[in-house]
Amino acid sequence: MTAPWTADTGDGHYRNPILYADFSDPDVIGVGDDFFMTASSFNRVPGLPLLHSTDLVNWRLVGHALERLRPEDFYRTPRHGCGVWAPALRHHDGRFWIVYPDPDHGIYVTTSDDPAGTWTEPRLILPGSGLIDPCPLWDDDGNTYLVHGWAKSRCGFNNRLTAYRMRPDLTGPLDTGTVIVDGDSIPGCRTLEGPKWYQHDGWYWIFAPGGGVQHGWQYAMRSRDVLGPYEPRIVLTQGDTTVNGPHQGAWVQTPAGESWFLHFQDLHAYGRVVHLQPMTWDGNGWPVIGDRGAPVRRHRKPATTTHTPRPFAGTPEWTWPANPEPGWSTRLPDADGLRLLCRPGDDLRKAPAVLGRRLPGPRVRAETTVHLDAGIGARAGLTVLGQAYCWIGLEQRPGGPVLVCRTADAAGEAERDVSPPVPVDRPVRLAVTVADGAITRFAADSGTGWTQYGPPVQATPGHWIGATLGLFALGSHGHADFGPLVIAASEEP
């Protein structure tokens, strides 16, 4: 079985993206010979994924810092576009720190002594609406600061960065905040957000994206004083490449002294995939990212102590679109099978009980089996879910289960059949193939071989996230048993 995407080419080089999966707004740090990454998770639960690498190319998922979204009751139903926006990951005073924003509630902090272990309950340190994309800085002089951006959708303005002096343990601010960068004063600047704060070579640095998700660019800004003024320079743009909107990420140094920059690219239904760019410094002390400020597609790997190829792997990541209730899913005795309890719902976009995975590559085939034991009207199946969606699976009718394939083409639109229902009398194998351009094709085997159902369907992103590959069981009572979800590369173009 071939992995859907491998960045390590096996010859001392890598290809971008290093993660062909929706890990938006990545932040990365180096601790000794190890690198750790977190990313935005929005309304996915659990949130704040933690990934580990020893070479910045091969990553594995090791856990999550946020088991449930806060406030608890607010996230009992899917809140698309809400939840965890761009976080910052830091290592300070022997602990790992994540500061993350919820644009509707404020800025939180959580800490741990082990990224793969237990994280503290998130503490709200700056309450308010519209505060996004925070990053702390423990200054060499002993002072502590935090900078953040603003979401116009919540507070009516954006394009500026505000900083606070903070208590050293980040439990709260020591002042009311100061605007240290006003994007409106920078020619051509718009949607300035996502700041990451560093000290280097006698300067304070803020790396921040501008221009928006799909067509933006990356700034580096420097100042001799922590609170500015900051001198901006654009250091990464699309140029003549196909890598749109290359920005919003992290600068990291290796033990060998090399600098690298990680950022995302918005690929619509595939989500915001992660790229790795080489970074050097010019004679005036400014960063040079990629190939003279444009993204590279292929490059030699970072010089690190470990070069063992390790494709994206680790803990299988299942997430819900809202805080789940106990017992919604249980493991079946035979290895990786799952039992999902039927939960009320009609529109999959509004249902909290859809168990999902990120799409892991450009060409993917996912297979499972399903057996439905539930009341009349219950449904269970395999879906590719975004602002529109399609699914294949079983529906319980008075005469027994039928195999159906359905789609909802636009938000709020009711589902419709895209193939005639077929009576079945046994568990059914289900499959979906995602081909280039996120074109999906659904198929099933009810005992006579694989048959395609419905026409090809264009997958769509969700709200700030890529499409979700999901399993679900909806109905008033009963359950559905799924076999292991087997995901591999597809050969379909």
TORZAPA-714444 format. One record per residue: z, y, x of N, C-alpha, C in turn. Coordinates in steps of 0.02 Angstrom, whole numbers, plus 50000, padded with zeros to 5 digits. Example, Ala and Ser with C-alpha at 12.3 -4.5 7.8 and 13.67 -1.06 7.14 Angstrom:
<pts>
503904971650660503904977550615503904983550660
503544988850642503574994750684503945000250645
</pts>
This chain:
<pts>
500004994150043500005000050000500005006250044
499525010750033499445016650075499805022550044
500155026450087500505032350063499985037450039
500145041349986499665046149960499485051650010
499915053150058499755058350107500195057250168
499905057650227500265057250290500035062950334
500505067250354500315072950395500235071150468
500625066350493500595064350563499965060250575
499515062750618498885059250630498935053650681
499525052950712499645047350757499385048250827
499105054150842498825055450908499145061450941
499765063050920500105068850947499955075250909
499585074750854499415080450814499645079450741
499575084550702499725084150631499195087950592
499155086650528498715090450483499145093650429
498935099450406499265102750351498935100950284
499325100850231500045102250229500455096550257
501035098150285501475092850310501835089350252
501935092850197502195089850135501705091550079
501315086650058500855087750002501235086349938
501725090449925502155089749866502485096449853
502755097249794502985103749769503695105249795
503725107649857504355110149885504275117549898
504345121449845504215128549845504735132349886
504515137849918504965142449952505395138850004
505115134950049505525130950095505925135250143
506545133250155506925136150210507135130450256
507095131550320507195126350370507645128950426
508095124750450508505126350508508495120550557
508645122150619508735117050670509465116650690
509735110550693510425109450715510395103950767
510465105750831510365100850884509655098350884
509565091850883508895088850883508635087650812
508995089750762508815088350693508595094750657
508165093850607507945099350565508095097550492
508285102650454508455101650384508095106850342
507875104750283507495109050238507795108750169
507795114450134507905114550063507355118750032
507325118949965506775122349931506995124149860
506605128549829506715130049759506645123749717
507045123049665506985117449620506925119649547
507015126049533506935128949467507365124949416
507065122249362507475118949312507535111449324
507325108949382507405101849397508145100249411
508365094449387509045092049397509015084849422
509325083149480509715087549523509275092549559
509605097949584509235103249616509405103949690
509075108649722509165109849794509075103449835
508465100849839508345094849880508495096249953
508745091149988508865091550060508425086450095
508025088850143507585084550181507765085050255
507635079650291507805079250362507195077250402
507145079950463506605078350509506865078850580
506525075550626506665076450697506075079550734
505515080850697504925083550731504565088950690
504845090950633504565096050589503925093750553
503705087750565503095085150533503255079650484
503645074750505503835069050463504515070350432
504555070350367505165072150330505375066450284
506035066050273506285061350223506815064850181
506805063250118507295066050072507965062550081
508505066450091509165063350103509675065050048
509505069250001509975070649948509835077249914
510325079549874510285085849839510955089349844
510935096049848511555099849852511835101549784
511425101049732511625103249665511505097649615
512055094449594511995088749549511815090849478
512065096749457511925099249390511865106749393
511455109549348511365116749346511945120149311
512095126249335512615130349305512285136749279
512535139349221513065136849178512845130349143
513315125849135513175119249109512825119349041
513105123048993512825123048926512135126248923
512025131348964511385134948964510805130248981
510935125249023510415120749046510445113849013
510695113548952510665107148915509975105948887
509565111148882508865110548862508435113348918
507805111348922507375113848976507285121348973
507425124649029507335131849036506795132949089
506175132249066505615132549114505575139349147
505495139249214505465145349252506135148149271
506675145049248507355147249264507655142649317
508305143349327508655138849373508665141349444
508515136949491508595138349563507945141249591
507955147749607507395150849642507515150349717
507155154249757507125153249830507815153349862
508045147749892508695147449925508645148850000
509215149850030509255150350103509745145050128
509545141550181509955136350212510165138850282
510805138450297511055140550362511595135750387
511705135750453512245131950484512685136950521
513315137450501513765142350529514475139650528
514835140850584515535138850589515635131450573
515155127350596515215120150588515035117450520
514795121750474514625119550407513915121650389
513645118050340512995119850311513125124050249
512725129250241512795133950186512125134550151
512135134350085511545136150045511745141749998
511385147250004511465152749957510835152749913
510935152349847510355151849803510425156449743
509865158549714509885163049657509715159449592
510025161449539509795160049471509635166849442
508995168249426508805175149407509135177749344
509425173149304509755175249242510505175849249
510785173649305511515173649311511785176549376
511405176249430511645179049493511545174449552
511915175949605511845172449669512455167949680
512315161749700512835156649710512835154449783
513395151449804513445148349870513755141449863
513515136749903513815130049907513795127949980
514285123950002514325122050073514475114550080
514345112050140514485105050155514525104150231
514885099050253514885097350324514355092150340
513995089750288513475084650297512935085950245
512325087750267511795089250218511655083450170
511745077250193511615071450151512235069350111
512775073150118513395071250085513545075550024
514185076550012514405080349953514435087749968
514185091749922514205099049927514725101749879
515005107449897515535110449856515245112849789
515685113549740515475116549677515185123449690
514615125149661514325131749675514775137349650
514845142349691515265148249674514805154249662
514895157649606514515163649591514805169449630
514415172249677514675177449721514405184349706
513825184649673513535191049652513255190149582
513645191249530513385190449462512885195949445
512405194249402511935199249379511265196249363
510855199949327510185197749309509665200849355
509195196749379508655199149420508765198649495
509365196449517509505195549588509195189049611
508745189249661508395183249682508355182849758
508195176849782507995175649851508485178349903
509115176149901509615178749948509575175350016
509835178850067509905175850133510495179150169
510965175150195511525178050232511355179050306
511745183250338511705184350410512405185250438
512615180750481513235181650518513055185050584
513215191450588513005195550645513405193450707
513095194550765513425193150829514055197450838
514095203150803514685207450811515255205550765
515185200050728515715197550685515655199550612
515205204150595515105206050525514645201150490
514705200950424514305196450383513935200450330
513305198550319512885202250272512505197250227
512225200050174511785196150131511245200750104
510615198550106510055202350080509735198350023
509455201949974509115198549919508555202949892
508105199849854507585203449819507745204149745
507255206549707507345207949635506755205149595
506915202549535506405199849490506265204849434
505665207649433505495212549383505545209749312
505415203249304505455200149238506155200349209
506665201149252507355201049228507675208049229
507485212249276507845218649283507385224749278
506725223749272506275229349262505985232349325
506185229949384505895232549446505905226949499
505515228049551505505223349608505265227149669
505025223549720504725226449780505235230249823
505855227949822506355230949867506865225549887
507175226549944507675221949970508335225749975
508865222649949509535225649948510005221349989
510425224650029510895221050072511615223250057
512085218550069512795219650059513175217450122
513715220950138514205217950182514605212950142
514735207150173515065201650138515705199450174
516135196250137516685192650168516395187050211
516715185350266516425180250311516305173450278
516695171850226516595165450192516135166150132
515805171750126515315173150072515625172550002
516265173749996516565173349930516455179649889
516195184949919516065190949882515865196649927
515585202149897515365207849936515935212649953
515825216550005516305221650026516065228750009
515465229249981515215235749959514745234649899
514435239949876514015239649815513285238649831
513105237949895512425236449913512015242549932
511525241449977511085246650002510375244050004
509895247949979509185246149986508985247250058
508815241850093508635242450164507885242250175
507495239650127506775239950130506515241650060
506155247150055505835249149992505085247749999
504855242449966504155240549972503675245849949
503895250149902503445255349877503265260349932
503655260649985503515265250040503065262150093
502885255650085502445252250133501745252050104
501245254950137500565255050109500315248050091
500085247250030499805240950007500305235649988
500945237049996501455231949982501585231349907
501635225249884501835223849816502195217149814
502635216449767503015210249757503345207949822
503685212349855504065210549915504685206549893
504785200749921505325196249900505475191249955
505885186249940505985180449984506205181950055
506655186750068506825188450137507215182950172
507065181850235507465177550279507665181850339
508315181750356508615186550403508805183050468
508615185950525508745182950591508935188450641
509215186250698509285190450757508905187150815
508535191350852508135188550907507955194150955
508095193051018507865197451072508075204651061
508695205551037508965212251028508755215750965
508395212150921508165214950858508455211050800
508525214550743508625211250679507945210250647
507815204250623507165202550594507245200450521
506795202850479506725200350411506015197750403
505955191350389505305188450371505275188250295
504765191350265504735191950193504015191750169
503885188350112503205188150085503065194150040
502435195750034502205200849987501575198549953
501395201849899500745200749868500715195449814
501255191749801501245186749748501075179849773
501215175049730501195167949748500505165549770
499995167049731499345163949743498935167549797
499035174149805498585177749850498975182349897
499585180549914500005184849954499935183750029
500385186950066500375186850139501105187050164
501185186650229501845186450260501965192550303
502535195850291502755201250335503275198750384
503295201850443503875201850487504095209050494
504745210250490505015217050494505585217050545
505635222350585506155222450635506495229250638
507125229050660507525235150667508055234050720
508255239350753508805238950801509475239150765
509475241350703510085241850663510045236950605
510585233550589510565228350539510345230950471
510515237150455510345239950390509715244350393
509345243850447508705247250451508745254250481
508185257750481507555256150447507165250550482
506785246750441506405241050465505665242950470
505365241150526504645242150537504275235850517
503805236350468503465230250445502805229050480
502605222750483501945220850507501735214450471
501105214150448500845208050418500675203150474
500945197150471500865192350526500515185850504
500375185050440500015179050417499645180650353
498995179350352498585180250293498105174350287
497755173950231497285168450220496705168850269
496485174950284495905175650328495295172350298
494915168850340494315165350315494455157950302
495105156150294495285149250280495305148050205
495445141950185495525140150114496265139950094
496705142050139497425141650125497635148250093
497655148250026497815154349989498555155849992
498715162249989499405164549985499875161750037
499695161550101500145158250149500755162750164
501325161050136501915165150146502535161750118
503095165250121503745163150094503985156750126
504315157550183504555151650217505075153350269
505035149950327505575150350375505315149950446
505635153750490505525153150562506065148650589
505865143850633506345139250662506155138250736
506665137450778506555136050849506755128850864
506375125650908506525118850929506975119050991
507305113451008507695113151070507285114651132
506625113451127506185114851184506015122251190
506255126351142506145133551145505525135951109
505165131451075504575133451037504775136450970
504365141050946504455143950880503915141250832
504125139950770503685137350719503845140950653
503355141350609503445144450544503205139750489
503635138650440503465134450383503395138850321
502885137450281502745141550222502435137150168
502315139950110501985136050058501295138750042
500905134550008500265136349979500265133949907
500085138249860500085136449789499445132549773
499525126149754498955121949736498985120049662
499205124649621499175123949548499545117649526
499195112749498499535106849471499895102849524
499685103149587500025099649641500665103249662
500745109449640501335113249658501235117149722
501795119249750501795123349811501935118749871
501415117149907501455112249961501645115850025
501915112150074502215115150134501755114350194
501655119950229501255120050291501705121850350
501485119550409501825121050472501345124750518
501565130650543501145134650586501475135750654
501085135250709501355137250774501495144750774
501985146850813502175153850816502335155650888
502045161050911502185163650978502375171050971
502505174251028502705181251028502225185151074
501975190851049501515194651090501885199051140
501505202851179501815206851232502265212451208
502205214151143502635219351114503215216451073
503295209751079503865206651046503765205050973
503135205050948502995203350878502775196050873
502945192750817502725185850809501975185350794
501665180250821500965178550807500975171550776
500785171050713500845164850675500155161750665
500115155050672499495151450662498985153150716
498355153550695497815155350741497685162850733
498035166850773497965174150772498085176950702
498585174150668498775176750603498455173250544
498085167950555497785164050501498035156850505
498105153350448498375146550449497935141550487
498255136850520497895131350552497915125250507
497385121250511497355115050473497605109150514
497505109550580497705104050625497975107150689
498475103950718498775106750779499165101250813
499325102250877499765097550911500455097950878
500815092550882501485092350854501975096350897
502525098550867503035101950907503305097650963
503495100851017503805097251073504545096051056
504695090051036505375088151016505575081751051
506205079951045506455074051080506265067651045
506085067950981505915061950944505225062650914
504795057650925504105057950899503945051750858
504445048750829504325042750789503995044650723
503375042250709503055043850646503485041350587
503595045650540503995043650481503715047550422
503265044350383502975047950325503525050050277
503355054850234503835057250185504125051350147
504775050550152505095044650123505835046250115
506225041050101506945041950092507155040450022
507655043949997507915042749931507375044249879
507195039449835506715041049782506975046749740
506565051849731506805057749696506605057549623
507085056349580506995056949508507355063149485
507045067149443507365073149417507245073649342
507715077149309507655078849238507475086149232
507195088349175507055095549165507645099449137
508215096149130508835099349105509415094849126
510025097349115510615093249131510625087049087
510625081049117510615074949076511305073149050
511305069048999511925066348972512035059449002
512665057049006512795050349033512425044948993
512145040249029511835034448997511105035348978
510805041148993510105041948976509675036949013
509865035149074509485030249112509965025549147
509765019249152510155014249189509675009849228
509925007049283509515002449322509494995649289
508914992549290508854985749267509034980949324
509234974949307509454970249360508914968749411
508274969049391507734967149437507504973149477
507884974749529507704979749579507614986649549
507004989349550506894996349536506724997849463
506794993149418506644994449348507164999049317
506955002549263507385007349230507395006149155
507965007249125508025007549052508165014749032
507745017548990507845024248963508045023748890
508595026948873508795027348803508335032148766
508155030448704507755034948664508165041048645
507865046848655508185053148638507745056948591
508025061048547507605064748499507115069348534
506535070248504506045074948532505335073248510
504915078248508504215077448492503765079948548
503865086248568503475089348621503805087848688
503435084548733503725082748798503945088848838
503635094548826503825100648863504515103148843
504745101248785505395103548760505925098048766
505725092148786506195086448788506585086448854
507255086248851507635085948914507645079048947
507435073848910507505067048935506835064248960
506495068149002505905065749038506095064949111
506065058849135506255057349204505645058149248
505665062749297505055064649331505065064049406
504475064149435504355064249507503835069549522
503865072449582503335076849605502705072849621
502115075849610501505072749634501525072649710
501405066949742501505066449815500875066849857
500305068849828499705069249868499105071049824
498525072249856497945074449817497625068949776
497675062749800497395056949763497935051749756
498145050649695498735046549682498595041649625
498855035649632498855030949576499575028649565
499815029049504500495026949487500455021649432
500825016249441500825010749393501535008749375
501615006449313502255003749291502124999249231
502644995949206502604992249143503104995249095
502974994349030503434996948979503504991848923
504134991148900504294987148841504734991548797
504534992448735504894996848689505274992848638
505924993948634506364990748585506724996248547
506414998748494506675004748462506445005148390
506705010248355506545011148284505855013948272
505655013948209505005016348189504915023648212
504335025148242504185031848265504365033048337
504745028548369504925029548439504305028948483
504325032448540503765032448587504035031948658
503665028648700503855028148770503235027348812
503235030648871502645029948912502665033648978
502065034549005501945037549070501545044049059
501755049449089501445055949076501325059749141
500835064249139500775069649187500885076049147
501445079349161501715084449117501705091349150
501395096149117501405103049139501425107549078
501095113249082501045117549023500605114348971
500155109948992499825105148948500015098248974
499885092948935500065086348960499665080948925
499675075048956499375069048926499845063248942
499855058248898500275052448911499945046148882
500135040448909499935034048884500555029648877
500585025648824501175021448814501185018348746
501785016848722501875013148660502205017548607
502005016348544502325019448487502515013948438
503125014148413503365009048367503155010748296
502775006248263502555007148195502825001448151
502775002048084503044996748041502774989848057
502144989448079501844982948094501954980748166
502314984648205502424983048275502174988548321
502254987648386502054992948433501294993448440
501064999548452500365000748466500315004648531
499775003348567499625007048628499255013448609
499495019148633499185025548617499095029648680
498615034248677498515039148730498435045848695
498845050748714498855057148678498885062948727
498675068748702498685074848742498905080748700
499195085648732499325092248702499025097348750
498505100648729498095104548776498385111448792
498815114048750499075120748761499795121148737
500165125848765500875126648747500945127648672
501385123548642501505124048570501045119848528
500505117348557500035113248519500315106248508
500195103548448500425096848433500005091648469
500305085948483499935080548515499375077948469
498845075448502498305072148464498075066048503
497855060948466497595054948497496935056348532
496845053548592496205054048626495865047348632
496165042248601495855035648596496175032148536
495825027448504496105023948446496705019848466
497245019748424497825015548438497635008148439
497965004248483497814997048491498464993148482
498504988548432499104984448424499224980048486
499854979248505500034975048562500634970748543
500714965148578501264960648563501654958548625
501614962548678501944960848741502064967248781
502464966948834502514972748878501824974548905
501714980948916501064983548935501104986749003
500594985649044500544989149108500194995849096
500465001049127500195007749120500005010449189
499505014749191499305017849255499015024749242
499105029049290498755035449291498495036549362
497885038949366497585040749429497485048249431
497705051349484497595058549495497085059249551
496515062149535495975062849583495925070049606
495465071349652495375078149679495335083249623
495685088849634495695094049583496195092749528
496625087649538497145085749489496835083549423
496275079849427495975076849367496305070149355
496585069049296496965062949281496565058349236
496645051949248496355046749206496895041549191
496965039949128497485035349106497185028549088
497555023249105497315016449092497905012049073
497755006449042498275001549022497984994549024
498424989749032498254982649031498744979248983
498494977248926498914973848876498814966348877
498514963848932498424956648939497714954548950
497244959248944496534957648952496214961449010
496604964549052496344968249108496384975749096
496284979449150496344986749146495784989849105
495974994349060495504998149019495695005449021
495195009849031495335016949031495375019348959
495865023748946495965026548879495905034148882
495495036748838495405043948835494955046548891
494745052748887494315055748938494735058148997
494415059849053494785063149108495105069549083
495715070849106496095076649084496315080749145
496215087349141496435091749195497195092649192
497545090749244498265091949247498385099449257
498945101749232499115108849237499815109449267
499965115049301500635116049326501115117549269
501765116949284502275119349239502405126749254
502985129149235503165136149247503495136649315
503125139149364503335139849434503385133149471
503215127649439503225121149473502565117649462
502435112549502501845108449492501925103749433
501405100049419501435095049365501935089649384
502225086649333502725081449341502445074749321
502515069849364502355062849348502985059949316
502955058149251503575056649217503565050449174
504165047849162504295042449114504745045249059
504645042748998505055045348943505125040148888
505635041048846505735037148786506025041848733
505655042948680505865047548627505925043848561
506445045348524506555042248459507275043048438
507425040748378508105041548351508595036448379
508345030548397508785025448427508355020248462
508685016248505508335011048542508245012948615
507825009148650507715010348721507025007848742
506825009848802506215007248833506395004848903
506134999048921506224996348988505584997249028
505645000449086505085001649130505164997449193
504614994749218504614991549283504624996749338
504644994649401504614999449456503995003949450
504075010349464503505014949466503205014549536
502635011549542502305010449606501805016049617
501895019849670501465025549684501115024449751
500465025249752500065024149813499465028749813
499125028849870498515032749874497975029749830
497575034049801497005031849762496365033349800
495865029149792495225030249825494745034449783
494935036049722494485039949679494435047149705
493835049849712493745056549738493925061949686
</pts>
